[in-house]
Amino acid sequence: MNASALSGDAATNSDAAQRAARRRELVQTLAPLLPAHALLWQREDTVPYECDGLTAYREQPLVVALPETEAQVAALLRACHQLEVPVVARGAGTGLSGGALPHRLGVTLSLAKFNRILEVDPRARTATVQCGVRNLAISEAAAPHGLFYAPDPSSQIACTIGGNVAENSGGVHCLKYGLTLHNVLRVKGYTIEGEALEFGSAALDAPGLDLLPLVVGSEGMLVVITEVTVKLVPTPQLARCIMASFDDIRKAGDAVARIIAAGIIPAGLEMMDKPMTAAVEDYVHAGYDLDAAAILLCESDGTPEEVEEEIARMLDVLAASGATRMQTSRDEAQRLQFWSGRKNAFPASGRISPDYMCMDSTIPRKRLADMLLAIQQMEQTYGLRCVNVFHAGDGNLHPLILFDANDADQLHRCERFGADILETSVRLGGTITGEHGVGIEKLGSMCVQFSPEEHEQMRALKRAFDARELLNPGKVIPTLRRCAEGGKMHVRRGLLPFPDLPRF
């Protein structure tokens, strides 16, 4: 055995010893604060928490805590702050940017047991829920009152409202009804020091500085969210959907811009390219046109009179834009059938590839076709397939790059492909994320979007809430070293992929 191998073994043994000692200290400190079943540290118990929806990167936390009360959350945070232990809050783990990736010397704080709907107030049209309540469960609870919660991510059957707030999630109906930010009134959370804070108010305005928009989309870096009050809106009397086919992606992209330019704000306006259409049609049999270069789903909701007028106007715009086929849902069952393909785009992609990396960027609507054509060229450059689904109405892209994570070269090419998509989005006048957050996935691309001075302003804001940078460290804001290296990714399968993350 050569000297370098011996040195590597020694480093590995030292690291393992450090982790073991830190784990013992944590367990001894946290055990008195939680029920015995709410503290996990054996490997077989912590493996399910090693990643979120971005499965290419995995890490084992030292400890997983599952508190059941806010008092336990506060006590746990105070203890971790005193020990200077990193804390990563986790909801349902459906995030797609690595935002819930554990810290290797830290605690994963699962909020899965905070799953109660505390109040539905039909007169105020609000619901107050714990952070672990599923997105769809809010609408189910409000349905008897003729109300629903509008933001509807594709993962709404599983994703939690706390995670939605952390990522400022959207969904197919966010064009008309807004993102999570526009549908949240109040957020309660705890700082790393265990201090309870409230942002916003159940009233129309809150006293003092309006910090609610700061917390929504903060990706677990400022506070641990425990409770949310959301707006509810009346369930529309009627909803109908147009499925329009185009023989050219530029015509489809232009149709999106023309609909908005005509002063029409559809309840949903989604776009899928031909490869994605084929994948979802094989999965759910939604009746999609397999010959189309792109498909648009255009929905109208409201009173029957409003829907009839808006559908007619959209049909005129689509026909003038070169649609080769248009079909309007005849009833609710067919409307849901049309949407079933779009809602199942991610699982459909999982059927045709061992792994996929779902990107998330936003561009001006008028550049949709330019972006799709650029992605087609990237497929040739990186030797990987990409299927595309867009929240076309607000220019939010979700290209899904198909690859095999067991092949290090494919993973590397996938990362470069994704970075190219994000950088191209910036060049086209857009941003590197729309609703999935930065997490670890887009750290390098943050160097393209923002200057070092802007990064320091973001870090200063984080320090105002978390001076020791213990909440979800190493995420969202890149280090100077990373940007100096051109935002380069570091692939280390099975370990944190970024060696410049803080080590505690």
N, C-alpha and C positions, 0 to 999 in steps of 0.2 A: 504494500500500500504506500503510495507516495505522500509527500508532505502536505500537498494541497488537499488531498482527501482527508487526511487526519485533521487538518485545520477545519475543514467543513463539518466533520463529525463533531468536533469539539464545540463549534458554534451552534450546531443543532441541539446538542445536549444541554448547552448553557441556556438556550432559548426555552427548551422544554422545562428545565428546572425553574426558570423565571416565571413561566406561566403557571406551573404547579403551585409555587409559593404564593403567587398572587391570587390564585383560585382559592386556596385554603383561607387566606386572609379575608377574602370577600364572603365566602360561605359563613365563616365565623361571625362576621359583622352583620350580614343580612338575615341570617337564619332567625334571630329573635324578632325581626320586624315583619315577617311573613309567615303564613301557615306553611307547614312542612311540605305540602304538595305543591306549593306555589314557587318553589325554588329548585331549579334544575341545573345540574352541573356534570352529570355523567354524559359521556360522548353520545351514547345512543339516544339520550333525551334531547341533546342540543342540536343534533344533525338537522332536524326539520327546520331550524332557524338559520341555516348557514347562508341563505341567499333570499332575495325576493324574486320578482318575475324576470330579472336579468340574471339568468342562471349561469352565464359564462364565468362569473366571478363568485367564489365561495370562501367563507371563512368561518371558523368555529369561535363563538363567543366563549369567554371564560364561564359565564353564568347567564342563565335565562331566568328572569323574574316575571311572575304573573300575578301582580297585586290585584286585590278584589275591592279595595276601597280607596278613596282619595287620600285618606290619612296614611295608608300604606305607601302610596305613590310619593307623598311628601317626605315621609321618613326615609324611604329608599334613596331619594334624590339627595337629601341632606347627608346621608352616610357616604354616598359616592362622591359628593363634593368634598367632604372632609378627607377622604382617602385619595382624592384626585384621580378617580376612576372614570373613564369615558362611559357615556350612556347613549345607546341607540334605541330610540322609541320605534315600535313596530306595531302596525295594525294587522291587516289580513295578509300582508306580504305579496300583494298583487302589483306593486309598483314595478316600473320597467326601466328605471335608471340606476338601480343599485343604491337607492337612498336608504334602504333598511339593511344593507350589508353590515354584518356585525364588526365590531372592533376586536381584534385578537386579544387584547388585554383589557377588555371592557365587559359591560353588562348589556344584554339585550333586554329591553323593557317591553314586554308584550302586554298590550292593552285589550286583549281578546275578551276578558271577562267584564269589561265595561260595555255591556250590550243591552242596556235597558232604554226603552223609550219612556222618558220621564213625563212628558205632557204633550198632547196635541190640542191646540187651542183653535177651534174652527172660526171663532169670532175674530180673533187677531190674525188668523191665517198664519200661524207659526207652529213649529214643533221644537221641543227641547229634548235632546237625546244625548246619551253618553257616546263617547268617541268611537266605541267598537260596534255601534249599530250599523248594519249593512245599508248601503245606499238605497236599494230597492225596498227594504223593510219600511223606510219612512213613507214612501208613497203607498205601500200596502196599508199602513196604519191610518193614513189620511184619506184613503179612498172612500170609506163610508160617509165622509163629510163632503164629498165631491171635490176634493183637493188632491194635489200631488206635489212632489218635490221635483223640480224641473231638470237640474243637471243629471245626465244619465250616461256615465262612462260605460263602455262595452262590458266592463267587468262588474257592473252594478249589482249583479246577483251575489257577489262575494266581497267587493271592496267596501271599506268602512268610511263613515263620514269623517272621522279624524284624519285618515289618510287623504281623503278628498281635499280637506282644508289644507293639509300640509303641502299638497302638490298643486292646489288650485285647479282641480280636475274640470274637464269639460264634458263633452258627449255630443251625440248627434243633434240634440235640440238646443245646443248652447248658442247658436246663431240668433235665435229669436229670444230665448229666455236668459241668456247670459251664463257665464262660468260660475264656479263655486263662489268666488268673491262677490258676485252680484246677488247671490241668494242666501248669504249668511248674515245674520244680524249681530250675533254675540258669540264669542269664544272664551271659554275658561281654560286656564292651563297653569302649569307650575314651572318655575324657573329651576335651574340646576341646584339652587340653594334651598329648594322646597317651599318657596314663597308662592302663594296663590295670587294669580292676576286674572283680571277680566278685561277683554277688549270688545269694544262696541257696546250695544245695549239693545234691549227688547224694544225700546222706543225708536223713533225715527232718527234720533241723533244721540250722541253720548257726550258728556262733559269732557273738557280737556282735549289734548291732541288725539286725532283720529289714527290710532295705531292698528286698527283691525286689518287694513290692507297690507300692513307690514307682516302680520302673522300669517295671513292666508298666502300660501306659497312659500313659506319659510323653511320647508323641508326638515322639520324637527331640529333646527339649529338654534332656535331662540327659547322655546318653551315646549313642555310636554302637554299636549292638548288632552283634556279629559271630558269636556262637555261643550256642546254646540247648540245654538238656537238658529234654526233655518226658516226662511220664508216658504210658505206654501202658496200655490196658485190654483185657480179653479181648473178642474178637468175640462178640456174642450168638449163642446157638444158633439163635434164631428171632426174627424181627421181623415184625409185622403192623401194618397201618395202617387206621384207620377214616376214611372220607370222609363227613362229615355235612353236610347242607344245612339252612338255616334261612330262613324267609320274612321274618324280621325281624332286624335287626342287634343289637337289644337282647337278643333271645333267645340269639343266638350268644355275645354277650359274657357273659351270665349263665351260660351253659353252661360257659365257661372257668372262671369263679370257682367253680362248683359242683364241677367235677372236682377242683380243688385242695383245696377244702373237704372233699371226701370222703376226703382222705388219699391220693389217687392222684397219683403223679409220673410222667407219661408221658415216654417217650424224646423225643417231640416233640409240640408242641401249637401249630399255626399257624392263622392266620385270614386269609382273603382276602375283600374285598368284591366286589360284582357286577361293577363295571367292570374290576377286575383279573382276575377269573375269565374274563371274555370275552376279554381280551387274551391271556392265557396259553393258553386253549383253542384259539384261532385259530392259535397258534404251535406248540404241541406235541401237541395232541389227547390230553389226559390223561383225558378222560371226565368232565369237570366238569359239574355241573348249572348250566346257563346261566340258569335261572329263579330260582335261589336269591339271596336278598339278601346272604347271606354263607355261606362254606364253612369248615368246620373240618377240619383234618387232625390226627388223634390217633393217635400211634404207641406201641406197647408192644414192648419187647424183653426177652430173657432166656431162661430155659428154656421149653420148650413148655408146661409146667404153669403157670408164672408168667404167660406171655403169655395163655393161655386164660382164666385167672381175671381178669386186668386188663382184657382186651378186653370180657369180659362185664359187668364193673362199669362201664366207660365207656359201653357201649351203654345200660345202664339209666339212667345220669345224662343222657345225650344225649336219650333218649326222653322222660324226665321234664322236660327243658328245652325241649321243643317242636320237636325235629328233625323235618323233613318227609321226609327221606330219609337212610338210612344204608347204606353199603356197606363191607364189610370185605375187604381184599385176600385173595385166595385163594392166592396164591403170591408168590415174590420178584419176579417180573417185573411183576405188577400193583402191588405195593407201590412199586416204583421208578417205575412209570407215574404213580401218584398223586402222588409227590413231584416228578416231572419238571416239572410246572407251577409249583410253588412255587420250585424251584431256578432256573427260567428266567424269573422275574418281571421282572428288570431288562432282559434282552434283549428280552423280549416288549413291554415298555413302549417300548423304543427303536424298535420297528417301527411304533408308532402316533403317534409325536411326533418332531419334529426333535431336541429335547433334553428332558431331564428332570432335576430336582433331587431327589435322594433324601434326605429328612429322616430324623432318627434321634433319637427321644426315648423316655422311659420314663414310664409312668403306672401307678397301682394297677390291678390286673386288673379290679376291679369298675367302673372308669370307662371301659372300652373303648368301650362303646356311646355314652357321652356324647362321647367324643373323635371318633368317626366322624360323629356328627350335627353336631358343631361344624365339622368339616372340610367337610361338605356345604354348610353355610352360608357358609363361607369361599370355596368355589368360586363362589358367586354374588357375593360381595363383590369378589373380585379378577378375575373373568372368566376363570378358568383351570380346566382339568380336573385332577383328582387321583385316582390309583388307589392302593389301599391294600393292603399286606400286613403282617402283624404276627407277631412272635414272641409269640403271645398268652399263652403260659404264664408268661412273666416280664414281660409288659406292655411289651415293646420294640416301638415303632411304626416302620414304614418307609413313610410316605406318599410317593408319587412325584408331584411336581408337573410337569405337562406344559406345555412352552412352547417358544418359538423364540428361541434366544440371539442371533440376528441382528437381532431386534427389541428395541431398548433399552427400550421401554416394557414389553414382556412380561417382560424380565429383571428390571426394577425391581419389577413386580407380583409376580413369582415370589419375589423376595427378601422382600417384605413378607408374602406368603402363608406362606413358611417361618418367618419370625420369629413370626408369629401362632400357628402350630402349636406352636412351642417355648414361647412364653409361656403358651399355654393349657395345655400339659402341666404347667408349673410351678404354675399355678393349681389344677389338678386333683390336686396333691400329688405330681407326678413330677419328672423332671430333664430337662435339655436334650440329653442324649446318653446312649445306651446302649452302643454298640459302635463307632461310626464316628469318634469323637473330635470335638474342637472345631475344630482347624485354623484356617482363616480364616473358614469358613462360619458358625460360631456365636460369633464374637467379641462381636458386639452382644448376643446372648442371654446371654452370661456376666454382663453387667451386670444382667440381670433375676434370675439365679439367686443371685449372690454380691454381697456388699458390697465397697466399696473396701478395707476392712481385710482382708477375706479374700483379695482379689486381691494385696495387698501381702505377705501370708503366702506365697502361692504364688510370687510373684516372689522373695522371700527364699530360698525353697527352691531355686529355679533358680539363683540366684547362688551358692549353696553349692557347686554342681557346675560352674557356668559363669559366673564373676564378670563377664566382659565381655559376656555374653549373645550369644554368637556362634552357638550351636547352634540352628538353626531359629528365628531371631528373628522377632518380630512375630506369632507364633501363640499360640493357646490363652488367654493372659492379656491382657485388653484394657487399653489405656492409660486413664489418668484422663480424657483428652480425649474418648475414645470414649464412656465412660460418661456424661460431662457432656453429651454431645450426644444422649443417650438411646439409645446403641447403634446409631446410624444407620449404614446401609451407604452406601458411596461407590462408585458404579459407574463404572469407567474402563476400558472394554473395551480389551483388549490391553496394559494396564499393571496393576501391582499395584492392586487395587481399594481399598486403604486408604492414603490419604496419610499417616497417622500412624504407619506402620510405620517402624522404625529405618532410617536412611540412613547408610551407612558410607562 
